[in-house]
Structures are given as C-alpha cells and as structure tokens.
Amino acid sequence: MNSKIKIPKSGLLTAAGLLLVTEAYPQQIASEKLILGFASLVVLSIAICVLLLAVLTKQIVKQFGKAQKQKEPKDFLIYLDNLTSDQIGLFLKNKENKKSLVPTDKTLLNILLLIFCLQQTSSFAQAPARSVPLLGHTGIIITIILIGIPVTGGIFLLFFKILSAIKRYRNMQHMSEAQQLAAYLKKVESEALERDLKRRKTQLDFQLTNNELAGSRLAEDERGLLNNVVHEAALTFVARKKNSQLRPKVDSELTRLILWYIGCATFWLVFGTTVGEYIGIKFVAPDSDHISWLSFGRLRPVHTNAVFWGWASLAMLGLGHYVVPRVSNVKLFSTNLGWYSLIFINAAVFFGTICLMSGINNGGGEYREYIWPVMLLFGIGLALTLYNFLKTIASRTTKEIYISNWYIVASIIFGITITVVAYLPFWQNGLGETIIQGYYMHQGVGMWFMLFTLGIVYYFLPQQLNKPIYSYSLGILAFWTQILFYTTIGTHHFVFSSIPWWLQTVAIVGSVGMVIPVVAGTTNFLMTFKGAWFKINDSYTLPFFLTGIVFYFTGSLQGTAEAFRSTNLLWHFTDFTVAHSHLTMYGIICFFVWAAIYALLPRLTGIEPPHTTVGAHFWLALIGLLFYTIPLMYGSTLRGLMWMEGKPFIDSVIFMAPFWLWRAIGGSLMWLSHLFFAYNIYKMLVSSGVIDIRQTAFEVLAHEDTIH
Amino acid sequence: MDFFDNHKNLFGAAFLLFLILTVFVALIPAVNNDKNNAPLPGQQALSDDAMAGKAIFVANGCVACHTQQVRNVDMDKKWGKRPSIAADYAVNKRTDLWRNTATLMGTERTGPDLTAVGTRQPSKEWNLVHLFNPRIVVKESIMPAYSWLFETKKEPSKQDVVVSVPAQYLDQEGSVVATKEALQLVAYLQSLVQTELPDGVAGRFLYKKEVKNNPESSNADNDAGLDGSALYATHCQACHQQNGEGLKGAFPPLKGSPVVLNENPELMLTIIMNGYDAREEFGVMPAVGKNAGLKPEEIAAIMNHERTSWGNSARKVSVSEVKKLMEAIQQLPNQ
C-alpha cells in the first residue's frame, strides 16, 4: 500500500525535476532522466506483480495441503452457521425427499497449467534485466519507448493470466470441498437440527409490508408540485437539461422586434465569422484567391466590423430592448423607434461591408474603417435607441433604477460619445489621429461592448439562477471604477511609439486599475452562483454564463498584463493581441450574449431549442476558442523572443506557420458552432409544423364546446 | 443613494465623468500634439504618384500587417536608424472630405515594418515582382499576391513597365505589365524613408541587449562569431534568394559569381556598401551596407557566408581587411 502511494509522488517530483532540468541543461540530460524515470517505473510495477504472485502462490500451497487431508464431520459444522432461508429450504426439502444425489467426479487439477505458468513467470523474471542504454538520441529514446510499451503491456497481460489461472485452480479445490459438504448434508440425520433450522427459516422469512408508516392510501399532489414527469425513462445520450420556465406572454409587438434584432445579429455572426474563417485560412494558404475584393487587407476589417457592429451590437441591443422596460416595469416607450434603429444599424453594416470590400475605408484605424457617412447611420441608430430607452426609464414605475439599466444606458451614451470623438476631424492631424485611435478602439471595446454586456448579465444571470445578485454595491463600484480606469487606457496600444511618454504611462496605470472593476464584477457573479452551482448541470444557459465569467476574469486581467512596458516588448505587434481580443470579445461578449439569447428566446416564442445542438454549440465554441488562442499565444511569445534576439524577420514568419494552422483549426470549430447556433435560433423561431396530438385534441374539444 | 434614483442625475453624472476623462486623455493631448508639431526641415513632401500610392496602400488595408513606427526600443533598431518621433507624422493631414487622416502607425507586425522600406528596399523591379506575387522572391512569405495591379499583354509597348515573372506564376501567355496603380504603390513604398534629424543626433533606443564581451572573438580576426547566414537572410536574401541563385531577369546569382569568388574582395565590398547598377539585364542594387549601417564585422560575416556557400569556395576575408577596405571606399562617391 505504501509503495502504491509513493509512486505518483515520486513521479510528480521527477516531472518537476525534469522541468527544472530542461530549463537549465540541454535536452540530452532531460531525456536521460526521462528514460530513467520511465524504466524505474516499469521495474517497480513488475516487482509489485512478482510480490503479489508470490503471496498468492503461498496461499495456494496452503490450500493444497488442507485439501489433501480427509474431511471429518465436525469440519463441516461451520458451514451450518449463517445459512440463508433458501439454503435451509433446500436442505429441508432434501431431507423430506430422501432422494439420493450422485456426485460427479472431476479431475482435480491441471498441473500442466501451473507448470506453464511457472515457466512464464521465470521467463518474465528476466525482463527487468533488460538494461536501458542511456543515450541522448531522440531516435533511440523513441525506439526504446516503442519497444517498452508492448513489452510492459505483455508483462501485465501475463500477470493477469496467471491470476486467473490461480483463481481457476482455487475454484476447483472449492468445488471438490463443496461436493464433500453436499454428501455430508445428505447423510446427516438429526431431529433437533431440523427443528432449529425450521424456526430459523421462519425468522429469516419475516418481512415488513413497507407501508407501516404510510398506510395504504395513494399519495396526492394537491398543489401540483410535480411537473414534467417522464414515464419512459431511457439511457440519455446527452445530459438531460431542464426546459425554460413558462412566463406570461411578452407584448407581441416587442417580441417581434427583439426576434428581428436577434435574427439579424445571427446573420451577421455567420457572415462575419465566415469571412474571419476565410482570412484565417489565408495565413496558411495565401494564394487561395487573387481577387481584390477578397484580399486579406480588405476582408480583415469586414470581419471585425461585421461581428462588432452587426453581430454583437445588434444582439446586445435586441436583449436591451427586453431588459430595459422589464426592470423599469413599464412597456417600451416606442417599438417603432426600435425598428428604425434596427434598420439604420443593419444598413450601416451592409454599406460598410460593401465599401470596405471595394477599397473605400476611413484611413486604417482599427474598427474605424467605415467612412463617416456609413458610421453616421450607426450613430443615428444608437441615438434613437438612447432616446427610446431614456424615455422608457423616465416613465418607470420602480423608484430605483436597476443596475442593468445603469450599465446599458451608460454604454449607449459612451458609444455615441466615442463615435463622435473618433469621427470629428478637428483633433486628428498627425499624431492626434493615433491618440484618438487608441482612445476610440479601446473605449469601443470596454465602454460599449463590455458595459452593455455586463448590464445584460446583471439581469439574466440572477434570473437564470433564480436568486438575487450577490451584491448591488459591488456592481456599482465596478460601474464607476470601470469608467474611471477604462477611459484612460486607450494609448496602451501605442507604448514606445511617438505618443507622449506621460500618456503611455497613464494608460499603463489605468490598465492596472482595471483590476478593481474586473475583480469586483467577477466576485459578484461567482458569489451569485454560490449555493446554486448544482443548477449548472441541468441548465443549458448557465454553462455559457460561467464560461463568460471565467473569461471575463482571465481575459481582462490578461489585458492588464499586456499593458506593461516589459510585456509590450515581448508581445506587441505579434498575434498575441489577436488571441487576446478573441479571448475577450469572443470568450466574454459572445458567451454572455449567447447565454442571454438562450435564456430569452424560449420565453418569447414558447419553443425550446434542441438541447443537443445547444450543447454542440457550447462545446465547439469553447474548444475552438481554446485551440485558436492557446497556440497563438504560445507561438507569439516565442516570435516576440525571436525579434528581441534579432533573428531575421522571415524566420519568425516561418516559425509561426504551425500556430497559424492551429488558429485555422480552432477558427473552423468556432465557425461550425455558429452554424449550430443559427440552427438553434431557427428552431426557436419556427414551430416544427408537426401536429402535437395532445394539444390538437384539446383544441378540438374546446372547439366542440363552443359549438354546443 | 437618492441622487442616483433620478435617471437624469445618474446618466448625467456618468456622462460628465466620461467626458472630462475623454477631454484630458484624448482631446487635449491630441490637440496639443497637433499644435506643437511640425515636419522636420529636411522632410520631402510626397510626390503625386506617391500620394496616389498611399491611397492604394490605405484602400487595401496594408496597415493590417505592416506597421510604420520604429519604437524607441533596441529590438526595433533594424527597422530604422533612429526611433520615430512625433515630427515624422506631422505631415499627415485629413485625406479628403470622406476619409480621415491616415497616420498608418499600425498595431500588428505580421509583415515587416515599412518606416524605412524606401531605404531598405528601393529597387523598383524587386517591389513590382514582390507585389505581383511575394512568393516569387520570398518563398515563405504569406503576403497576399496583388496580381490584379498588373495586366498581361501579348505585345507590350515601349512605355510599359514589364515585370519579369517566372513562368509557373503566370496564368496566361504574354508579358506581365505593371498598371499605373502598381507603379504608384511602389512610388509610395520608395518614398518611405526616415528624414535625418537636423543636428545629426540619433535618437536613443531603450532596452538595449547586453552585449557580452567575448575576449576570444574580439581578438580573433575573423567574423567575430556573427551568424553570416542570419545576416544574409535579413539583408540579401529577398533578392539573391536563399540558394544564392537570384532570379532570372531580375536579380543576379551569387553562386559562382566572379565578383563573389574574386580573390580580391574590394569590388564585392564596394557593391555591398554602395550598391550597383551596371548591368542592363538586372535590377538596381541599393546601397545595402550604407543604408543598414552595417559594421565591418557584419559585412565580413555576410561576405564569408556568400564566399563559402552554395558550392562557392573563395578564401575567407578578415574583419581587419574589411575595415581597411571600407575606409578606402568611403572616399569614393556614392553610386
């Protein structure tokens, strides 16, 4: 037992040691240690096998000695204790029948087998003697491991064969003893024994009726607490999830509006990520086409802008149209304004995409590639929504403004502000453009997407967990600190550039300050989960929320880590930034938005999404994201090191090739998950068209009632 | 707090805070930067062609992969002689009514920085071939091919700029001719140079790599332990190729070249330092050594790599020999 515990520990130590060694010394020593550890592990397990076999053999020998002795009647008496009722019944029946049983003789033991076993044992005893040549050549190490695996496997196979042979032999011994016992039982004659056994049998046969406490009346569920009872239970292929709870119908006008927002958003998601997938493939296959409209430089902003303004923004706004009136406890001020806003934003993304592909852009600033007439459409859409939401909140019937509305409305105000600042020309000559660019692109991410999404989470997370948010104050702390710190961090995208040094420093300090709102928000969400973790198992929305929270914490703090001057040296200009933006915009924003959509849509339409495809969406998106980001971060770090060492630039391009391939693979999985998502949306929007027998039957009944 | 139960107070306060911060971290610095900034005295204005080329550069989103900023850190030294300063960007004004200023600093360096590409790679021939399909000259490049900036003509006229493209990169028979846009884009790339600072002081690079003084290599009169093949990859390979065979009709081979194999390294060194344009059938060679500010040790490493690779077997040159020759060459006028 002791040795069993020691193995993993020493294994861990070896692994840790190996890590240290690999850092300090060349590969050769590390691989030698690896071989040593591997060999000693094999030898140790073989030794344990031998030990076990020895113990077993000893037992067999003892048993064999016992079996040779002639049994006396008193030897059998111990078997008459603790008989079961059935055994007693059989015994008594036998006594009554007085029928004779003829035991069949069998050959006792197959000596040959044992000899065979022993031969095998001796042959494997030589195995550990196989000396391992400690050569550092990778080929030799691989060969040794390749040989070692089947040899070790064979040894273990042999061990189990021997075990079963021993077992068979032992059973033969037991069989013969059992037959002797049966013969004895047939012979024995004793009135007293029979009487005792009869009494014992009635004792053993006593049973409770199982309704001593409950009585014999059927249980009743007077308040209808039992629901969704499944009668035909079967093995479930995927985890069974709960259906969403039915809610009073939402205003059908508003429902239609929200569904259109989500529908359009889904279209832009599929479109935008199809483009993203294609440009990801272009890193691996740059000659996949030579068409100007499909060239990398033009498609990249098409991808980013379509998923920003088309997918995420429309989806958030759609959800906002539900949350804002709901927490204000009034109807939406105007559904018409909502429609106009939807049309304006869709038009912006449509015309923007056409412009970018035809080569008309604003001058290369990230997420600012749409020219101003196009972005004006987006701005009008936001302004209409802001007016609509403010009017709704003004007529609220609650005293307080729920925290969701703080975040949502503030994010729209900030969204409009940054768009105006970014598109007005008065401060954008020379480096001014770059200062505004840093401010704009980061505020777009943090003050528009992040704030809005947090507002959505503050409504839907407590709703899905069916408990209030852990701390309202933490939410408010996060709100104000987010504004205070996030606004200042824009220029951390231009550290070491010609932008004033003090401004870069302010940005870095602000990035560190972001720890406060991020930790406050994460704590708040996780503490809301507290005591309700079990709900994740049978909910299809909560896994999305939890993933979003995890990425909110890790992704945001990664942003802080990237802002330092030292890390900028390593990571700036590499694909690390791309990985980071996907961890955050995808891991946080998309997962939260998906969670909220899956929470809301079944309530609006009354139709459940197929739980299997929701699961497929979740896992493909999550695994895809990890495949996308982790290799990219790893490769970029090493690329940064190559740059610092002054290696030729083209070497770093060649080096990145496998990591770009991983990115394409991960991207493909993510893209596939969006097809599942689109399918789920479709399923939630459109009823299946198959006639529900029960529902129809009741409708027929109701119809007949009205006629009579 | 009751104060925040009024939506006007709440959203007014949030907006005000955001606006004040915006003014201080974005608007005031931006306006200040504009006010206290002017182009350097020696800075050349873009020609009309280069201007048009810049518009093509912007339209095709080249900034997605190419930065135009030499940061003041040591690792960026290879992209320019000095760190970029605010004055370098002062000439950038709003493009037109529809489009914003294009400063084009960039945030992603999937491809090389272009701040001084006009100095590093001024060859028109190279740039045109590279634009048509980058993999002709840089096999491992993942840059898109801009072949739509070229047309194929059966019989090009005299004014046409013919690009020599290897047959396997051609879809149809004929000669590849650069369109006006391709030439404008190249003109823009050629215009990307760093203006000398007036008083001749170079900017300071931070985070310098610690140079370990190895007494053995500094005393020994060879290539000072520098990796000649890496230096070759950085400075020469784009044209002369990794296999030293160059490209037919564009860049001459170094393999078996009499200049490279010559016992006397003077001509070879002169060409590396000052460039070369004596042979009609090949493109112009820029003054690689001068432009990149290569040191004698680095030159010697490159020369020895070229003189002993791909089957070349000329004698190795020593650093002191190169040093002496370089002093002599500096007296010569520029190419």
HADDOCK unambig.tbl for C-alpha pairs under 7 A between the chains (distance, minus, plus):
assign (segid A and resid 283 and name CA) (segid B and resid 142 and name CA) 6.18 0.50 0.50
assign (segid A and resid 286 and name CA) (segid B and resid 142 and name CA) 5.38 0.50 0.50
assign (segid A and resid 286 and name CA) (segid B and resid 143 and name CA) 6.57 0.50 0.50
assign (segid A and resid 286 and name CA) (segid B and resid 144 and name CA) 5.69 0.50 0.50
assign (segid A and resid 287 and name CA) (segid B and resid 144 and name CA) 6.83 0.50 0.50
assign (segid A and resid 287 and name CA) (segid B and resid 145 and name CA) 6.94 0.50 0.50
assign (segid A and resid 290 and name CA) (segid B and resid 145 and name CA) 6.35 0.50 0.50
assign (segid A and resid 290 and name CA) (segid B and resid 146 and name CA) 6.89 0.50 0.50
assign (segid A and resid 290 and name CA) (segid B and resid 147 and name CA) 6.57 0.50 0.50
assign (segid A and resid 292 and name CA) (segid B and resid 148 and name CA) 6.60 0.50 0.50
assign (segid A and resid 295 and name CA) (segid B and resid 144 and name CA) 6.66 0.50 0.50
assign (segid A and resid 296 and name CA) (segid B and resid 144 and name CA) 6.64 0.50 0.50
assign (segid A and resid 297 and name CA) (segid B and resid 60 and name CA) 5.29 0.50 0.50
assign (segid A and resid 297 and name CA) (segid B and resid 61 and name CA) 4.06 0.50 0.50
assign (segid A and resid 297 and name CA) (segid B and resid 62 and name CA) 5.57 0.50 0.50
assign (segid A and resid 297 and name CA) (segid B and resid 64 and name CA) 6.03 0.50 0.50
assign (segid A and resid 298 and name CA) (segid B and resid 60 and name CA) 5.43 0.50 0.50
assign (segid A and resid 298 and name CA) (segid B and resid 61 and name CA) 5.45 0.50 0.50
assign (segid A and resid 359 and name CA) (segid B and resid 59 and name CA) 4.48 0.50 0.50
assign (segid A and resid 359 and name CA) (segid B and resid 60 and name CA) 5.96 0.50 0.50
assign (segid A and resid 360 and name CA) (segid B and resid 59 and name CA) 5.73 0.50 0.50
assign (segid A and resid 361 and name CA) (segid B and resid 59 and name CA) 6.05 0.50 0.50
assign (segid A and resid 362 and name CA) (segid B and resid 99 and name CA) 4.66 0.50 0.50
assign (segid A and resid 362 and name CA) (segid B and resid 100 and name CA) 5.37 0.50 0.50
assign (segid A and resid 363 and name CA) (segid B and resid 58 and name CA) 5.88 0.50 0.50
assign (segid A and resid 363 and name CA) (segid B and resid 99 and name CA) 6.32 0.50 0.50
assign (segid A and resid 363 and name CA) (segid B and resid 100 and name CA) 5.60 0.50 0.50
assign (segid A and resid 363 and name CA) (segid B and resid 101 and name CA) 6.13 0.50 0.50
assign (segid A and resid 363 and name CA) (segid B and resid 102 and name CA) 4.55 0.50 0.50
assign (segid A and resid 364 and name CA) (segid B and resid 58 and name CA) 6.21 0.50 0.50
assign (segid A and resid 364 and name CA) (segid B and resid 61 and name CA) 6.47 0.50 0.50
assign (segid A and resid 364 and name CA) (segid B and resid 63 and name CA) 6.31 0.50 0.50
assign (segid A and resid 364 and name CA) (segid B and resid 102 and name CA) 6.46 0.50 0.50
assign (segid A and resid 364 and name CA) (segid B and resid 104 and name CA) 6.38 0.50 0.50
assign (segid A and resid 371 and name CA) (segid B and resid 98 and name CA) 6.42 0.50 0.50
assign (segid A and resid 371 and name CA) (segid B and resid 99 and name CA) 6.18 0.50 0.50
assign (segid A and resid 372 and name CA) (segid B and resid 98 and name CA) 6.75 0.50 0.50
assign (segid A and resid 394 and name CA) (segid B and resid 7 and name CA) 6.93 0.50 0.50
assign (segid A and resid 399 and name CA) (segid B and resid 5 and name CA) 6.45 0.50 0.50
assign (segid A and resid 400 and name CA) (segid B and resid 5 and name CA) 4.86 0.50 0.50
assign (segid A and resid 401 and name CA) (segid B and resid 5 and name CA) 5.94 0.50 0.50
assign (segid A and resid 410 and name CA) (segid B and resid 11 and name CA) 6.34 0.50 0.50
assign (segid A and resid 410 and name CA) (segid B and resid 14 and name CA) 6.87 0.50 0.50
assign (segid A and resid 413 and name CA) (segid B and resid 15 and name CA) 6.95 0.50 0.50
assign (segid A and resid 427 and name CA) (segid B and resid 27 and name CA) 6.77 0.50 0.50
assign (segid A and resid 427 and name CA) (segid B and resid 30 and name CA) 5.70 0.50 0.50
assign (segid A and resid 427 and name CA) (segid B and resid 31 and name CA) 5.18 0.50 0.50
assign (segid A and resid 428 and name CA) (segid B and resid 30 and name CA) 6.94 0.50 0.50
assign (segid A and resid 428 and name CA) (segid B and resid 101 and name CA) 6.52 0.50 0.50
assign (segid A and resid 429 and name CA) (segid B and resid 34 and name CA) 6.01 0.50 0.50
assign (segid A and resid 429 and name CA) (segid B and resid 92 and name CA) 6.14 0.50 0.50
assign (segid A and resid 429 and name CA) (segid B and resid 93 and name CA) 4.97 0.50 0.50
assign (segid A and resid 429 and name CA) (segid B and resid 94 and name CA) 6.56 0.50 0.50
assign (segid A and resid 429 and name CA) (segid B and resid 101 and name CA) 6.36 0.50 0.50
assign (segid A and resid 430 and name CA) (segid B and resid 34 and name CA) 6.45 0.50 0.50
assign (segid A and resid 430 and name CA) (segid B and resid 89 and name CA) 5.01 0.50 0.50
assign (segid A and resid 430 and name CA) (segid B and resid 90 and name CA) 4.54 0.50 0.50
assign (segid A and resid 430 and name CA) (segid B and resid 91 and name CA) 6.36 0.50 0.50
assign (segid A and resid 430 and name CA) (segid B and resid 92 and name CA) 4.80 0.50 0.50
assign (segid A and resid 430 and name CA) (segid B and resid 93 and name CA) 6.20 0.50 0.50
assign (segid A and resid 430 and name CA) (segid B and resid 103 and name CA) 6.35 0.50 0.50
assign (segid A and resid 431 and name CA) (segid B and resid 33 and name CA) 6.54 0.50 0.50
assign (segid A and resid 431 and name CA) (segid B and resid 86 and name CA) 6.46 0.50 0.50
assign (segid A and resid 431 and name CA) (segid B and resid 89 and name CA) 6.05 0.50 0.50
assign (segid A and resid 431 and name CA) (segid B and resid 90 and name CA) 6.88 0.50 0.50
assign (segid A and resid 431 and name CA) (segid B and resid 103 and name CA) 6.99 0.50 0.50
assign (segid A and resid 432 and name CA) (segid B and resid 30 and name CA) 4.04 0.50 0.50
assign (segid A and resid 432 and name CA) (segid B and resid 31 and name CA) 6.50 0.50 0.50
assign (segid A and resid 432 and name CA) (segid B and resid 33 and name CA) 6.07 0.50 0.50
assign (segid A and resid 432 and name CA) (segid B and resid 34 and name CA) 6.13 0.50 0.50
assign (segid A and resid 433 and name CA) (segid B and resid 101 and name CA) 6.54 0.50 0.50
assign (segid A and resid 433 and name CA) (segid B and resid 103 and name CA) 6.71 0.50 0.50
assign (segid A and resid 434 and name CA) (segid B and resid 103 and name CA) 6.87 0.50 0.50
assign (segid A and resid 435 and name CA) (segid B and resid 26 and name CA) 6.27 0.50 0.50
assign (segid A and resid 435 and name CA) (segid B and resid 30 and name CA) 6.00 0.50 0.50
assign (segid A and resid 436 and name CA) (segid B and resid 26 and name CA) 5.80 0.50 0.50
assign (segid A and resid 436 and name CA) (segid B and resid 30 and name CA) 6.91 0.50 0.50
assign (segid A and resid 439 and name CA) (segid B and resid 26 and name CA) 6.35 0.50 0.50
assign (segid A and resid 483 and name CA) (segid B and resid 18 and name CA) 6.41 0.50 0.50
assign (segid A and resid 487 and name CA) (segid B and resid 21 and name CA) 6.52 0.50 0.50
assign (segid A and resid 487 and name CA) (segid B and resid 22 and name CA) 6.79 0.50 0.50
assign (segid A and resid 488 and name CA) (segid B and resid 25 and name CA) 6.05 0.50 0.50
assign (segid A and resid 496 and name CA) (segid B and resid 71 and name CA) 5.20 0.50 0.50
assign (segid A and resid 496 and name CA) (segid B and resid 72 and name CA) 5.87 0.50 0.50
assign (segid A and resid 497 and name CA) (segid B and resid 69 and name CA) 6.81 0.50 0.50
assign (segid A and resid 497 and name CA) (segid B and resid 71 and name CA) 5.23 0.50 0.50
assign (segid A and resid 498 and name CA) (segid B and resid 84 and name CA) 6.22 0.50 0.50
assign (segid A and resid 498 and name CA) (segid B and resid 85 and name CA) 4.94 0.50 0.50
assign (segid A and resid 498 and name CA) (segid B and resid 86 and name CA) 5.17 0.50 0.50
assign (segid A and resid 499 and name CA) (segid B and resid 86 and name CA) 6.95 0.50 0.50
assign (segid A and resid 573 and name CA) (segid B and resid 107 and name CA) 5.56 0.50 0.50
assign (segid A and resid 573 and name CA) (segid B and resid 108 and name CA) 4.11 0.50 0.50
assign (segid A and resid 573 and name CA) (segid B and resid 109 and name CA) 4.73 0.50 0.50
assign (segid A and resid 574 and name CA) (segid B and resid 108 and name CA) 6.13 0.50 0.50
assign (segid A and resid 574 and name CA) (segid B and resid 109 and name CA) 6.14 0.50 0.50
assign (segid A and resid 574 and name CA) (segid B and resid 110 and name CA) 6.79 0.50 0.50
assign (segid A and resid 643 and name CA) (segid B and resid 75 and name CA) 6.40 0.50 0.50
assign (segid A and resid 644 and name CA) (segid B and resid 75 and name CA) 5.05 0.50 0.50
assign (segid A and resid 646 and name CA) (segid B and resid 75 and name CA) 6.62 0.50 0.50
assign (segid A and resid 647 and name CA) (segid B and resid 230 and name CA) 6.79 0.50 0.50
assign (segid A and resid 648 and name CA) (segid B and resid 230 and name CA) 5.90 0.50 0.50
assign (segid A and resid 648 and name CA) (segid B and resid 233 and name CA) 6.04 0.50 0.50
assign (segid A and resid 648 and name CA) (segid B and resid 234 and name CA) 4.94 0.50 0.50
assign (segid A and resid 649 and name CA) (segid B and resid 234 and name CA) 6.83 0.50 0.50
assign (segid A and resid 654 and name CA) (segid B and resid 140 and name CA) 6.35 0.50 0.50
